[in-house]
């Protein structure tokens, strides 16, 4: 598993792409893309791009951590 280069949520941009999601979670870009296509993941499609609002990503992580 890759180590995240981010030390806090404050370091994240307002919108995350697959590369940033992969870095934050310590997974490959292809794994990040797979996750971003899941039904309950908070991604937004803009044209061909998938992005995730920072606040929705944090909510998703916290919800997963509560399980």
C-alpha positions as CSV (number, residue, x, y, z in Angstrom):
1,X,0.0,0.0,0.0
2,X,1.2,3.5,-0.9
3,X,1.6,6.0,1.9
4,X,-0.5,9.2,1.6
5,X,1.4,12.4,1.0
6,X,-1.3,14.4,2.7
7,X,-1.2,14.9,6.4
8,X,-4.6,16.6,6.9
9,X,-7.8,17.3,5.0
10,X,-6.8,21.0,4.9
11,X,-4.1,20.2,2.4
12,X,-6.6,18.8,-0.2
13,X,-7.9,20.9,-3.1
14,X,-11.6,21.8,-3.2
15,X,-12.2,19.1,-5.9
16,X,-10.4,15.8,-6.1
17,X,-9.6,13.8,-9.2
18,X,-8.6,10.2,-9.4
19,X,-4.9,10.9,-8.9
20,X,-5.6,12.8,-5.6
21,X,-8.1,10.2,-4.4
22,X,-5.5,7.5,-5.0
23,X,-2.8,9.5,-3.2
24,X,-5.1,10.2,-0.2
25,X,-6.2,6.6,0.1
26,X,-2.8,5.1,-0.7
27,X,-4.2,3.2,-3.8
28,X,-3.4,3.2,-7.5
29,X,-5.1,5.5,-9.9
30,X,-7.0,2.6,-11.5
31,X,-8.3,1.6,-8.0
32,X,-9.4,5.2,-7.4
33,X,-11.2,5.2,-10.8
34,X,-13.0,2.0,-9.8
35,X,-14.1,3.5,-6.5
36,X,-15.2,6.7,-8.2
37,X,-17.6,4.7,-10.4
38,X,-19.3,3.0,-7.5
39,X,-22.9,3.9,-6.9
40,X,-22.5,5.4,-3.4
41,X,-19.3,7.3,-4.0
42,X,-19.9,11.1,-4.2
43,X,-18.4,11.7,-7.6
44,X,-19.7,14.3,-10.1
45,X,-19.3,13.9,-13.9
46,X,-18.4,17.0,-15.8
47,X,-18.1,16.0,-19.4
48,X,-15.6,13.1,-19.4
49,X,-14.2,14.0,-16.0
50,X,-15.1,12.6,-12.6
51,X,-14.4,14.9,-9.7
52,X,-15.3,14.7,-6.0
53,X,-16.0,17.7,-3.8
54,X,-13.6,17.8,-0.9
55,X,-16.4,18.0,1.7
56,X,-18.3,15.1,0.3
57,X,-15.1,13.0,0.2
58,X,-14.5,13.7,3.8
59,X,-18.1,12.7,4.7
60,X,-17.7,9.5,2.7
61,X,-14.4,8.6,4.5
62,X,-16.0,9.3,7.9
63,X,-19.0,7.2,7.1
64,X,-16.8,4.3,6.1
65,X,-14.7,4.7,9.3
66,X,-17.8,4.4,11.5
67,X,-18.7,0.9,10.3
